[in-house]
Amino acid sequence: FPVTIWCVNALYTQYGSKINKFSYFFGIRFEDSNIEVNSLSRNDFNNKKYNNLFPSATFNYEFSQSSSLSLSYSKRINRPRGRFLNPISTLSSNINIFQGNPDLDPSLTDAIDLGYLKKWNKLTFNTSAYINITNDAFQFIRKESGLFVEGVPVILSTPINLAKEYRAGFEFNLNYTPYKWWRLNGNFNAFRNETQG
């Protein structure tokens, strides 16, 4: 059976200030990751070590007490779940096998967001346009395993770091509160997702 050990150490700092109607906020986080995926029954030992810096910045300008514009940037990480790393095969049927990939790397995303907020007496309008660029995105590949069940090839599915993803979109939210006990929310999100790999 596999044993997965996660050890993530982090150190971060933040700083922000406000000058008249303009405010800003900066942050940076350092992570040291050590992930072990060991299959004792197969005598298979895998270790992934990596370090990452995650900067973030937010700028905000208040036109008035009821309206503001903001611009933000952040770097994010998406680590593969334990199931994606587990090298032991699992059967979803007798001709479909899922096998994790212990050599899978985390995917890193650069996220930029431009937002606008406007408040009225009982109505709040919040909108934003965003761009996310993800490197080493997880993709599942399917291939023949070389095994057959009654003449039907057994297909093996496994995740790999295959693609670069681009996601851009626009969204807005409306919040209407006619009474303290009654709140109505509306949301719209349009986006385009492109995968290259």
Residue, then its C-alpha position, 0 to 999 in steps of 0.5 A: f500500500p502507498v504512504t504519502i507524506w506531505c511537509v510544507n513549510a511557509l514564511y510570509t510577510q505583508y505590508g499595506s498603507k493608505i494615502n488619501k483615496f489610494s491604498y495598496f497592499f503587498g505580500i510575499r510568501f515562501e514555501d518549501s515543499n517536501i512530498e514523499v510517495n512510497s509504495l512499500s509493497r512495490n519497493d517504489f520510493n518517490n520524493k518531490k522537493y520544490n521551493n516557490l515564491f508567491p508574490s501578491a499586490t493589490f491597489n485600490y482607489e476610492f472615487s467616493q465612499s460608495s465607489s472604488l476601483s481595484l487592481s490585483y495580482s497574485k501567484r497561486i499553487n495547485r498541488p496534486r491530490g493524493r489520489f493523483l500521486n498514488p502509483i497503485s492502480t485502481l479499477s473503475s471497471n475491468i477494462n478501465i484502470f486509473q493510476g496516479n503519477p508520483d512524479l506529478d508537479p504542482s501547477l502554478t497560476d498567475a492571476i490578474d483582476l481588475g474590479y469596480l465596486k459601487k454601492w447605493n442605499k439598498l443595492t451593491f454592484n460589483t464587477s471584475a475582469y480577470i486573466n489567469i495563466t496556469n503552467d503545468a496544468f494537470q491533464f489526463i491521458r488514456k493509453e492501452s496498457g497492453l492487457f486484454v479482457e476477452g479481446v478488449p484492450v484495457i485502458l490506463s488513465t493517468p494524470i501528467n503535467l501537459a498543458k498551459e491554460y489561459r482563462a479570461g473572463f468578466e463577471f458581475n454581482l448584484n446584491y439587493t437588500p429591500y429589508k434586513w431579513w431579505r437579500l436578493n443576489g444575482n451573478f453573471n460570469a462569462f469566460r473563455n478557457e484555452t488549453q495548449g499542450 
